[in-house]
Amino acid sequence: MRQKERLMNHRSAHPVQPWDPLDLPDAQEIYLEPTTGFPSDLSHMALWELQVLHSRLCRQLNRDHLHRVGGPHPVTMARYCKVVFALDARAGVLGSVPPARP
């Protein structure tokens, strides 16, 4: 059941259980697992596509920090750096360092 429905059906006698984002039917589109495909060339992507990719990677990093011992997966971290570099290049940010290869 989605969080909104849980909150709307809330009765004081029945406390709402903590909301789990993985309970959503489209949870796989929120995160970008290290095993999920990743574009090899980011320079041809539209800005909104890069922003969506960045959002999914940020959510994956948050999940990795919470659930992986030792921090985020190296593949996720490398992908995040590539996307940030691509976004910085589009914004004309000087001094951006190219990402290291995993």
N, C-alpha and C positions, 0 to 999 in steps of 0.2 A: 504494500500500500504506500502510496506517495506521501511525503511529509505534509503537504497541504491538506490532503484528505484526513490524515491522522489528526492534525490540529483542529480541523473543522468538526470531526467526530469526537473530540475530546470531552470527556465527562469527568468531573472531579473524583468520582468513585473509581474511575479506570485511568490511572496515569498513563501518559504517552510514553512508549518505549523510545530509547534513543534512536535517532534517524541514522540509517546506514546508507551512504551514497552508492554502495555496491548493490543495493536492493533495487535500484532503478533498472528498467528494462534496457535502457540505452547507455548503461554505465561504461561499456567498452569504448564509446565515442567520447567520453570525458577524459580518459587517460590515454597515454601512448606507451604501451608496454615495450620493453627492449626488443622483443621478438616480432613486434608489428613492423610492417614495411615503413620505410622512410625515404623520401625523395633524394636522389643523388645530386641533383642540381637545384638549389634554392633560388638562383638568380632569375629564373623564368616564372616563378610563382607570383601570383597577385598578392598585394599587400594584405588583403583580408585573409588569404590562405596562410600566409606566414603568421599572422596574428592568432589564428585558430590553432596552428601547430604549436606556437609559443604557449598558448593557454593549456593545451593538452599536456605539454611537457612540464609546465609548472605544476599541474595537478599530479602528474606522475612523480615528480620530485618530492612533493609533499607526502604522497603515499609512501614512497621509498623511505623517507626520513622517519615515518611513523612505524613502518612494518619491517624494514630490512635492517638487520644488525650490520653495522659498519657503514651506514649511510646509503646514499643513492647509488644505483647501478651505474657503472662506468659508461655504458652505452648511452643511458639516458642523459648523463652529465655531458657527454661529448655532443650529443644531438642538441641539447639545450644551448651549448656554447656556439654551435654552428648557426642556429636560428637567431640568437642574439647578435652575432656578428653580421648576419644578413640584414637584420632590422637596422642595426647601427649604420651599415653601409648605405642603406636607402635613405636614412635620415641625414647622411653626410657628417656623421660624428667622426671627428678626427681622433687619431690615437687608438682606435679600436684594434685589438690584437687578434689575428686569425686564430681559430680554435685549433688545439692540438688534436692529433689523430689518436683514437683509442688503441 
